[in-house]
Amino acid sequence: MFTSFPSETQILGLYFPPLFVSILAGLLCALVLAKLLDLIRLDRFFWHPPLAFASLWVLATALISLFIFSP
């Protein structure tokens, strides 16, 4: 019937929904990827770097939600 999908995650006594944790993890991954792209100078191929960062953030959040917090 039901799987062991986490309904809440506890961090320092505070309860957070799994999507919030995925969003924060996606932000950290996107920051690392953006810094890496900046170091190897691939960011010059982006038309609008903040828009590319936002898309990296959405992509990382979706992948983390899909593979870590999947039901």
HTML snippet that shows the backbone in 3Dmol.js (N, CA, C, O; Angstrom):
<script src="https://3Dmol.org/build/3Dmol-min.js"></script>
<div id="view" style="width:600px;height:400px;position:relative"></div>
<script>
const pdb = `
ATOM      1  N   MET A   1       0.822  -1.185   0.000  1.00  0.00           N
ATOM      2  CA  MET A   1       0.000   0.000   0.000  1.00  0.00           C
ATOM      3  C   MET A   1       0.869   1.253   0.000  1.00  0.00           C
ATOM      4  O   MET A   1       1.139   1.823  -1.057  1.00  0.00           O
ATOM      5  N   PHE A   2       1.305   1.681   1.179  1.00  0.00           N
ATOM      6  CA  PHE A   2       2.114   2.884   1.275  1.00  0.00           C
ATOM      7  C   PHE A   2       3.584   2.510   1.407  1.00  0.00           C
ATOM      8  O   PHE A   2       3.937   1.534   2.068  1.00  0.00           O
ATOM      9  N   THR A   3       4.418   3.293   0.775  1.00  0.00           N
ATOM     10  CA  THR A   3       5.856   3.093   0.895  1.00  0.00           C
ATOM     11  C   THR A   3       6.383   3.960   2.028  1.00  0.00           C
ATOM     12  O   THR A   3       5.625   4.677   2.681  1.00  0.00           O
ATOM     13  N   SER A   4       7.657   3.890   2.248  1.00  0.00           N
ATOM     14  CA  SER A   4       8.259   4.675   3.328  1.00  0.00           C
ATOM     15  C   SER A   4       8.681   6.059   2.837  1.00  0.00           C
ATOM     16  O   SER A   4       9.819   6.476   3.054  1.00  0.00           O
ATOM     17  N   PHE A   5       7.774   6.767   2.182  1.00  0.00           N
ATOM     18  CA  PHE A   5       8.044   8.122   1.714  1.00  0.00           C
ATOM     19  C   PHE A   5       8.049   9.061   2.909  1.00  0.00           C
ATOM     20  O   PHE A   5       7.080   9.088   3.669  1.00  0.00           O
ATOM     21  N   PRO A   6       9.126   9.840   3.096  1.00  0.00           N
ATOM     22  CA  PRO A   6       9.164  10.725   4.266  1.00  0.00           C
ATOM     23  C   PRO A   6       8.152  11.864   4.149  1.00  0.00           C
ATOM     24  O   PRO A   6       8.136  12.603   3.164  1.00  0.00           O
ATOM     25  N   SER A   7       7.320  11.987   5.160  1.00  0.00           N
ATOM     26  CA  SER A   7       6.352  13.078   5.124  1.00  0.00           C
ATOM     27  C   SER A   7       6.963  14.365   5.664  1.00  0.00           C
ATOM     28  O   SER A   7       6.556  15.460   5.276  1.00  0.00           O
ATOM     29  N   GLU A   8       7.932  14.234   6.552  1.00  0.00           N
ATOM     30  CA  GLU A   8       8.621  15.401   7.097  1.00  0.00           C
ATOM     31  C   GLU A   8      10.065  15.018   7.394  1.00  0.00           C
ATOM     32  O   GLU A   8      10.374  13.856   7.657  1.00  0.00           O
ATOM     33  N   THR A   9      10.938  16.012   7.346  1.00  0.00           N
ATOM     34  CA  THR A   9      12.336  15.828   7.688  1.00  0.00           C
ATOM     35  C   THR A   9      12.653  16.724   8.873  1.00  0.00           C
ATOM     36  O   THR A   9      12.322  17.910   8.867  1.00  0.00           O
ATOM     37  N   GLN A  10      13.286  16.165   9.880  1.00  0.00           N
ATOM     38  CA  GLN A  10      13.603  16.939  11.072  1.00  0.00           C
ATOM     39  C   GLN A  10      15.051  17.408  11.013  1.00  0.00           C
ATOM     40  O   GLN A  10      15.971  16.606  10.853  1.00  0.00           O
ATOM     41  N   ILE A  11      15.240  18.723  11.146  1.00  0.00           N
ATOM     42  CA  ILE A  11      16.568  19.326  11.188  1.00  0.00           C
ATOM     43  C   ILE A  11      16.601  20.260  12.380  1.00  0.00           C
ATOM     44  O   ILE A  11      15.890  21.264  12.404  1.00  0.00           O
ATOM     45  N   LEU A  12      17.423  19.938  13.374  1.00  0.00           N
ATOM     46  CA  LEU A  12      17.587  20.738  14.590  1.00  0.00           C
ATOM     47  C   LEU A  12      16.250  20.978  15.303  1.00  0.00           C
ATOM     48  O   LEU A  12      16.014  22.064  15.831  1.00  0.00           O
ATOM     49  N   GLY A  13      15.402  19.991  15.316  1.00  0.00           N
ATOM     50  CA  GLY A  13      14.131  20.095  16.011  1.00  0.00           C
ATOM     51  C   GLY A  13      13.024  20.753  15.216  1.00  0.00           C
ATOM     52  O   GLY A  13      11.900  20.862  15.707  1.00  0.00           O
ATOM     53  N   LEU A  14      13.309  21.194  13.999  1.00  0.00           N
ATOM     54  CA  LEU A  14      12.300  21.791  13.134  1.00  0.00           C
ATOM     55  C   LEU A  14      11.923  20.789  12.049  1.00  0.00           C
ATOM     56  O   LEU A  14      12.784  20.080  11.527  1.00  0.00           O
ATOM     57  N   TYR A  15      10.655  20.731  11.714  1.00  0.00           N
ATOM     58  CA  TYR A  15      10.172  19.811  10.704  1.00  0.00           C
ATOM     59  C   TYR A  15       9.976  20.544   9.382  1.00  0.00           C
ATOM     60  O   TYR A  15       9.335  21.594   9.327  1.00  0.00           O
ATOM     61  N   PHE A  16      10.537  19.974   8.318  1.00  0.00           N
ATOM     62  CA  PHE A  16      10.447  20.554   6.989  1.00  0.00           C
ATOM     63  C   PHE A  16       9.863  19.534   6.022  1.00  0.00           C
ATOM     64  O   PHE A  16      10.107  18.336   6.169  1.00  0.00           O
ATOM     65  N   PRO A  17       9.086  19.995   5.022  1.00  0.00           N
ATOM     66  CA  PRO A  17       8.590  19.067   4.008  1.00  0.00           C
ATOM     67  C   PRO A  17       9.740  18.623   3.093  1.00  0.00           C
ATOM     68  O   PRO A  17      10.729  19.342   2.955  1.00  0.00           O
ATOM     69  N   PRO A  18       9.619  17.455   2.475  1.00  0.00           N
ATOM     70  CA  PRO A  18      10.704  16.955   1.626  1.00  0.00           C
ATOM     71  C   PRO A  18      11.015  17.865   0.437  1.00  0.00           C
ATOM     72  O   PRO A  18      12.164  17.934   0.001  1.00  0.00           O
ATOM     73  N   LEU A  19      10.009  18.564  -0.092  1.00  0.00           N
ATOM     74  CA  LEU A  19      10.269  19.449  -1.218  1.00  0.00           C
ATOM     75  C   LEU A  19      11.176  20.611  -0.808  1.00  0.00           C
ATOM     76  O   LEU A  19      12.005  21.051  -1.605  1.00  0.00           O
ATOM     77  N   PHE A  20      11.034  21.108   0.404  1.00  0.00           N
ATOM     78  CA  PHE A  20      11.896  22.191   0.882  1.00  0.00           C
ATOM     79  C   PHE A  20      13.343  21.728   0.957  1.00  0.00           C
ATOM     80  O   PHE A  20      14.259  22.456   0.573  1.00  0.00           O
ATOM     81  N   VAL A  21      13.541  20.513   1.454  1.00  0.00           N
ATOM     82  CA  VAL A  21      14.899  19.956   1.525  1.00  0.00           C
ATOM     83  C   VAL A  21      15.454  19.769   0.117  1.00  0.00           C
ATOM     84  O   VAL A  21      16.635  20.026  -0.117  1.00  0.00           O
ATOM     85  N   SER A  22      14.624  19.328  -0.820  1.00  0.00           N
ATOM     86  CA  SER A  22      15.057  19.163  -2.207  1.00  0.00           C
ATOM     87  C   SER A  22      15.435  20.501  -2.838  1.00  0.00           C
ATOM     88  O   SER A  22      16.411  20.592  -3.583  1.00  0.00           O
ATOM     89  N   ILE A  23      14.663  21.527  -2.535  1.00  0.00           N
ATOM     90  CA  ILE A  23      14.949  22.854  -3.082  1.00  0.00           C
ATOM     91  C   ILE A  23      16.279  23.386  -2.551  1.00  0.00           C
ATOM     92  O   ILE A  23      17.063  23.958  -3.307  1.00  0.00           O
ATOM     93  N   LEU A  24      16.535  23.200  -1.263  1.00  0.00           N
ATOM     94  CA  LEU A  24      17.811  23.652  -0.704  1.00  0.00           C
ATOM     95  C   LEU A  24      18.988  22.868  -1.274  1.00  0.00           C
ATOM     96  O   LEU A  24      20.029  23.443  -1.591  1.00  0.00           O
ATOM     97  N   ALA A  25      18.821  21.556  -1.401  1.00  0.00           N
ATOM     98  CA  ALA A  25      19.887  20.738  -1.980  1.00  0.00           C
ATOM     99  C   ALA A  25      20.102  21.096  -3.450  1.00  0.00           C
ATOM    100  O   ALA A  25      21.238  21.116  -3.924  1.00  0.00           O
ATOM    101  N   GLY A  26      19.017  21.378  -4.171  1.00  0.00           N
ATOM    102  CA  GLY A  26      19.132  21.808  -5.558  1.00  0.00           C
ATOM    103  C   GLY A  26      19.843  23.142  -5.689  1.00  0.00           C
ATOM    104  O   GLY A  26      20.607  23.354  -6.631  1.00  0.00           O
ATOM    105  N   LEU A  27      19.594  24.040  -4.749  1.00  0.00           N
ATOM    106  CA  LEU A  27      20.285  25.327  -4.745  1.00  0.00           C
ATOM    107  C   LEU A  27      21.778  25.141  -4.537  1.00  0.00           C
ATOM    108  O   LEU A  27      22.587  25.766  -5.224  1.00  0.00           O
ATOM    109  N   LEU A  28      22.146  24.286  -3.593  1.00  0.00           N
ATOM    110  CA  LEU A  28      23.573  24.045  -3.354  1.00  0.00           C
ATOM    111  C   LEU A  28      24.238  23.413  -4.570  1.00  0.00           C
ATOM    112  O   LEU A  28      25.350  23.792  -4.938  1.00  0.00           O
ATOM    113  N   CYS A  29      23.565  22.456  -5.192  1.00  0.00           N
ATOM    114  CA  CYS A  29      24.122  21.836  -6.404  1.00  0.00           C
ATOM    115  C   CYS A  29      24.247  22.848  -7.539  1.00  0.00           C
ATOM    116  O   CYS A  29      25.244  22.851  -8.261  1.00  0.00           O
ATOM    117  N   ALA A  30      23.249  23.698  -7.698  1.00  0.00           N
ATOM    118  CA  ALA A  30      23.290  24.708  -8.752  1.00  0.00           C
ATOM    119  C   ALA A  30      24.402  25.719  -8.504  1.00  0.00           C
ATOM    120  O   ALA A  30      25.055  26.162  -9.449  1.00  0.00           O
ATOM    121  N   LEU A  31      24.624  26.087  -7.249  1.00  0.00           N
ATOM    122  CA  LEU A  31      25.724  27.002  -6.932  1.00  0.00           C
ATOM    123  C   LEU A  31      27.073  26.386  -7.289  1.00  0.00           C
ATOM    124  O   LEU A  31      27.939  27.051  -7.858  1.00  0.00           O
ATOM    125  N   VAL A  32      27.242  25.116  -6.951  1.00  0.00           N
ATOM    126  CA  VAL A  32      28.503  24.432  -7.263  1.00  0.00           C
ATOM    127  C   VAL A  32      28.691  24.319  -8.774  1.00  0.00           C
ATOM    128  O   VAL A  32      29.781  24.573  -9.287  1.00  0.00           O
ATOM    129  N   LEU A  33      27.632  23.941  -9.484  1.00  0.00           N
ATOM    130  CA  LEU A  33      27.727  23.827 -10.942  1.00  0.00           C
ATOM    131  C   LEU A  33      28.003  25.178 -11.598  1.00  0.00           C
ATOM    132  O   LEU A  33      28.798  25.256 -12.536  1.00  0.00           O
ATOM    133  N   ALA A  34      27.366  26.231 -11.124  1.00  0.00           N
ATOM    134  CA  ALA A  34      27.596  27.559 -11.689  1.00  0.00           C
ATOM    135  C   ALA A  34      29.026  28.016 -11.443  1.00  0.00           C
ATOM    136  O   ALA A  34      29.649  28.615 -12.320  1.00  0.00           O
ATOM    137  N   LYS A  35      29.543  27.739 -10.264  1.00  0.00           N
ATOM    138  CA  LYS A  35      30.930  28.111  -9.966  1.00  0.00           C
ATOM    139  C   LYS A  35      31.901  27.313 -10.837  1.00  0.00           C
ATOM    140  O   LYS A  35      32.897  27.849 -11.322  1.00  0.00           O
ATOM    141  N   LEU A  36      31.600  26.029 -11.030  1.00  0.00           N
ATOM    142  CA  LEU A  36      32.443  25.192 -11.876  1.00  0.00           C
ATOM    143  C   LEU A  36      32.410  25.677 -13.330  1.00  0.00           C
ATOM    144  O   LEU A  36      33.450  25.739 -13.985  1.00  0.00           O
ATOM    145  N   LEU A  37      31.227  26.018 -13.832  1.00  0.00           N
ATOM    146  CA  LEU A  37      31.134  26.557 -15.188  1.00  0.00           C
ATOM    147  C   LEU A  37      31.861  27.887 -15.317  1.00  0.00           C
ATOM    148  O   LEU A  37      32.416  28.190 -16.374  1.00  0.00           O
ATOM    149  N   ASP A  38      31.864  28.677 -14.264  1.00  0.00           N
ATOM    150  CA  ASP A  38      32.579  29.949 -14.271  1.00  0.00           C
ATOM    151  C   ASP A  38      34.094  29.719 -14.271  1.00  0.00           C
ATOM    152  O   ASP A  38      34.831  30.440 -14.944  1.00  0.00           O
ATOM    153  N   LEU A  39      34.553  28.724 -13.525  1.00  0.00           N
ATOM    154  CA  LEU A  39      35.992  28.459 -13.459  1.00  0.00           C
ATOM    155  C   LEU A  39      36.552  27.941 -14.779  1.00  0.00           C
ATOM    156  O   LEU A  39      37.678  28.276 -15.148  1.00  0.00           O
ATOM    157  N   ILE A  40      35.777  27.130 -15.490  1.00  0.00           N
ATOM    158  CA  ILE A  40      36.274  26.611 -16.766  1.00  0.00           C
ATOM    159  C   ILE A  40      35.800  27.458 -17.953  1.00  0.00           C
ATOM    160  O   ILE A  40      35.944  27.057 -19.108  1.00  0.00           O
ATOM    161  N   ARG A  41      35.238  28.620 -17.658  1.00  0.00           N
ATOM    162  CA  ARG A  41      34.875  29.644 -18.637  1.00  0.00           C
ATOM    163  C   ARG A  41      33.822  29.200 -19.642  1.00  0.00           C
ATOM    164  O   ARG A  41      33.837  29.649 -20.788  1.00  0.00           O
ATOM    165  N   LEU A  42      32.906  28.322 -19.230  1.00  0.00           N
ATOM    166  CA  LEU A  42      31.817  27.940 -20.109  1.00  0.00           C
ATOM    167  C   LEU A  42      30.597  28.847 -19.944  1.00  0.00           C
ATOM    168  O   LEU A  42      29.648  28.760 -20.724  1.00  0.00           O
ATOM    169  N   ASP A  43      30.620  29.709 -18.941  1.00  0.00           N
ATOM    170  CA  ASP A  43      29.484  30.604 -18.727  1.00  0.00           C
ATOM    171  C   ASP A  43      29.395  31.690 -19.797  1.00  0.00           C
ATOM    172  O   ASP A  43      28.361  32.348 -19.914  1.00  0.00           O
ATOM    173  N   ARG A  44      30.438  31.888 -20.568  1.00  0.00           N
ATOM    174  CA  ARG A  44      30.393  32.913 -21.622  1.00  0.00           C
ATOM    175  C   ARG A  44      29.478  32.521 -22.770  1.00  0.00           C
ATOM    176  O   ARG A  44      29.121  33.370 -23.587  1.00  0.00           O
ATOM    177  N   PHE A  45      29.090  31.248 -22.851  1.00  0.00           N
ATOM    178  CA  PHE A  45      28.190  30.794 -23.911  1.00  0.00           C
ATOM    179  C   PHE A  45      26.713  30.974 -23.559  1.00  0.00           C
ATOM    180  O   PHE A  45      25.844  30.712 -24.390  1.00  0.00           O
ATOM    181  N   PHE A  46      26.426  31.415 -22.345  1.00  0.00           N
ATOM    182  CA  PHE A  46      25.044  31.640 -21.934  1.00  0.00           C
ATOM    183  C   PHE A  46      24.608  33.044 -22.332  1.00  0.00           C
ATOM    184  O   PHE A  46      25.333  34.020 -22.139  1.00  0.00           O
ATOM    185  N   TRP A  47      23.411  33.121 -22.888  1.00  0.00           N
ATOM    186  CA  TRP A  47      22.887  34.423 -23.281  1.00  0.00           C
ATOM    187  C   TRP A  47      22.543  35.263 -22.052  1.00  0.00           C
ATOM    188  O   TRP A  47      22.798  36.467 -22.019  1.00  0.00           O
ATOM    189  N   HIS A  48      21.960  34.610 -21.042  1.00  0.00           N
ATOM    190  CA  HIS A  48      21.542  35.307 -19.832  1.00  0.00           C
ATOM    191  C   HIS A  48      21.941  34.439 -18.636  1.00  0.00           C
ATOM    192  O   HIS A  48      21.185  33.543 -18.260  1.00  0.00           O
ATOM    193  N   PRO A  49      23.102  34.680 -18.032  1.00  0.00           N
ATOM    194  CA  PRO A  49      23.595  33.800 -16.963  1.00  0.00           C
ATOM    195  C   PRO A  49      22.647  33.617 -15.773  1.00  0.00           C
ATOM    196  O   PRO A  49      22.563  32.498 -15.267  1.00  0.00           O
ATOM    197  N   PRO A  50      21.928  34.640 -15.292  1.00  0.00           N
ATOM    198  CA  PRO A  50      20.984  34.370 -14.204  1.00  0.00           C
ATOM    199  C   PRO A  50      19.860  33.412 -14.605  1.00  0.00           C
ATOM    200  O   PRO A  50      19.394  32.620 -13.785  1.00  0.00           O
ATOM    201  N   LEU A  51      19.430  33.486 -15.852  1.00  0.00           N
ATOM    202  CA  LEU A  51      18.412  32.564 -16.333  1.00  0.00           C
ATOM    203  C   LEU A  51      18.976  31.145 -16.424  1.00  0.00           C
ATOM    204  O   LEU A  51      18.272  30.179 -16.132  1.00  0.00           O
ATOM    205  N   ALA A  52      20.222  31.018 -16.821  1.00  0.00           N
ATOM    206  CA  ALA A  52      20.873  29.704 -16.858  1.00  0.00           C
ATOM    207  C   ALA A  52      21.023  29.149 -15.447  1.00  0.00           C
ATOM    208  O   ALA A  52      20.861  27.947 -15.235  1.00  0.00           O
ATOM    209  N   PHE A  53      21.334  30.016 -14.476  1.00  0.00           N
ATOM    210  CA  PHE A  53      21.430  29.556 -13.095  1.00  0.00           C
ATOM    211  C   PHE A  53      20.076  29.075 -12.579  1.00  0.00           C
ATOM    212  O   PHE A  53      19.998  28.059 -11.888  1.00  0.00           O
ATOM    213  N   ALA A  54      19.019  29.800 -12.911  1.00  0.00           N
ATOM    214  CA  ALA A  54      17.684  29.391 -12.474  1.00  0.00           C
ATOM    215  C   ALA A  54      17.299  28.044 -13.084  1.00  0.00           C
ATOM    216  O   ALA A  54      16.686  27.211 -12.416  1.00  0.00           O
ATOM    217  N   SER A  55      17.655  27.832 -14.343  1.00  0.00           N
ATOM    218  CA  SER A  55      17.340  26.549 -14.963  1.00  0.00           C
ATOM    219  C   SER A  55      18.183  25.428 -14.360  1.00  0.00           C
ATOM    220  O   SER A  55      17.693  24.307 -14.222  1.00  0.00           O
ATOM    221  N   LEU A  56      19.428  25.699 -14.001  1.00  0.00           N
ATOM    222  CA  LEU A  56      20.246  24.698 -13.301  1.00  0.00           C
ATOM    223  C   LEU A  56      19.626  24.352 -11.947  1.00  0.00           C
ATOM    224  O   LEU A  56      19.628  23.193 -11.532  1.00  0.00           O
ATOM    225  N   TRP A  57      19.105  25.353 -11.274  1.00  0.00           N
ATOM    226  CA  TRP A  57      18.489  25.140  -9.967  1.00  0.00           C
ATOM    227  C   TRP A  57      17.245  24.255 -10.088  1.00  0.00           C
ATOM    228  O   TRP A  57      17.054  23.327  -9.302  1.00  0.00           O
ATOM    229  N   VAL A  58      16.404  24.554 -11.079  1.00  0.00           N
ATOM    230  CA  VAL A  58      15.197  23.758 -11.288  1.00  0.00           C
ATOM    231  C   VAL A  58      15.560  22.327 -11.683  1.00  0.00           C
ATOM    232  O   VAL A  58      14.947  21.377 -11.196  1.00  0.00           O
ATOM    233  N   LEU A  59      16.541  22.169 -12.554  1.00  0.00           N
ATOM    234  CA  LEU A  59      16.954  20.844 -12.996  1.00  0.00           C
ATOM    235  C   LEU A  59      17.538  20.033 -11.841  1.00  0.00           C
ATOM    236  O   LEU A  59      17.212  18.856 -11.685  1.00  0.00           O
ATOM    237  N   ALA A  60      18.390  20.646 -11.038  1.00  0.00           N
ATOM    238  CA  ALA A  60      18.979  19.938  -9.895  1.00  0.00           C
ATOM    239  C   ALA A  60      17.917  19.573  -8.866  1.00  0.00           C
ATOM    240  O   ALA A  60      17.957  18.478  -8.305  1.00  0.00           O
ATOM    241  N   THR A  61      16.975  20.465  -8.611  1.00  0.00           N
ATOM    242  CA  THR A  61      15.898  20.171  -7.674  1.00  0.00           C
ATOM    243  C   THR A  61      15.028  19.023  -8.164  1.00  0.00           C
ATOM    244  O   THR A  61      14.639  18.154  -7.384  1.00  0.00           O
ATOM    245  N   ALA A  62      14.726  19.022  -9.449  1.00  0.00           N
ATOM    246  CA  ALA A  62      13.904  17.950 -10.011  1.00  0.00           C
ATOM    247  C   ALA A  62      14.611  16.608  -9.933  1.00  0.00           C
ATOM    248  O   ALA A  62      13.990  15.597  -9.604  1.00  0.00           O
ATOM    249  N   LEU A  63      15.909  16.590 -10.233  1.00  0.00           N
ATOM    250  CA  LEU A  63      16.648  15.330 -10.176  1.00  0.00           C
ATOM    251  C   LEU A  63      16.795  14.814  -8.749  1.00  0.00           C
ATOM    252  O   LEU A  63      16.697  13.611  -8.507  1.00  0.00           O
ATOM    253  N   ILE A  64      17.028  15.710  -7.818  1.00  0.00           N
ATOM    254  CA  ILE A  64      17.131  15.298  -6.416  1.00  0.00           C
ATOM    255  C   ILE A  64      15.783  14.786  -5.919  1.00  0.00           C
ATOM    256  O   ILE A  64      15.723  13.776  -5.218  1.00  0.00           O
ATOM    257  N   SER A  65      14.719  15.468  -6.274  1.00  0.00           N
ATOM    258  CA  SER A  65      13.390  15.011  -5.862  1.00  0.00           C
ATOM    259  C   SER A  65      13.043  13.667  -6.481  1.00  0.00           C
ATOM    260  O   SER A  65      12.402  12.827  -5.848  1.00  0.00           O
ATOM    261  N   LEU A  66      13.467  13.473  -7.711  1.00  0.00           N
ATOM    262  CA  LEU A  66      13.148  12.243  -8.414  1.00  0.00           C
ATOM    263  C   LEU A  66      13.907  11.046  -7.860  1.00  0.00           C
ATOM    264  O   LEU A  66      13.327   9.975  -7.682  1.00  0.00           O
ATOM    265  N   PHE A  67      15.191  11.215  -7.588  1.00  0.00           N
ATOM    266  CA  PHE A  67      16.021  10.075  -7.199  1.00  0.00           C
ATOM    267  C   PHE A  67      16.165   9.883  -5.701  1.00  0.00           C
ATOM    268  O   PHE A  67      16.416   8.761  -5.260  1.00  0.00           O
ATOM    269  N   ILE A  68      16.019  10.918  -4.907  1.00  0.00           N
ATOM    270  CA  ILE A  68      16.193  10.772  -3.454  1.00  0.00           C
ATOM    271  C   ILE A  68      14.864  10.692  -2.733  1.00  0.00           C
ATOM    272  O   ILE A  68      14.687   9.831  -1.871  1.00  0.00           O
ATOM    273  N   PHE A  69      13.923  11.566  -3.062  1.00  0.00           N
ATOM    274  CA  PHE A  69      12.648  11.595  -2.366  1.00  0.00           C
ATOM    275  C   PHE A  69      11.511  11.014  -3.196  1.00  0.00           C
ATOM    276  O   PHE A  69      10.365  11.436  -3.044  1.00  0.00           O
ATOM    277  N   SER A  70      11.799  10.072  -4.057  1.00  0.00           N
ATOM    278  CA  SER A  70      10.742   9.503  -4.885  1.00  0.00           C
ATOM    279  C   SER A  70       9.896   8.530  -4.051  1.00  0.00           C
ATOM    280  O   SER A  70      10.433   7.813  -3.207  1.00  0.00           O
ATOM    281  N   PRO A  71       8.591   8.504  -4.281  1.00  0.00           N
ATOM    282  CA  PRO A  71       7.715   7.612  -3.496  1.00  0.00           C
ATOM    283  C   PRO A  71       7.854   6.158  -3.889  1.00  0.00           C
ATOM    284  O   PRO A  71       7.184   5.297  -3.319  1.00  0.00           O
TER     285      PRO A  71
END
`;
const viewer = $3Dmol.createViewer("view");
viewer.addModel(pdb, "pdb");
viewer.setStyle({}, {cartoon: {color: "spectrum"}});
viewer.zoomTo();
viewer.render();
</script>
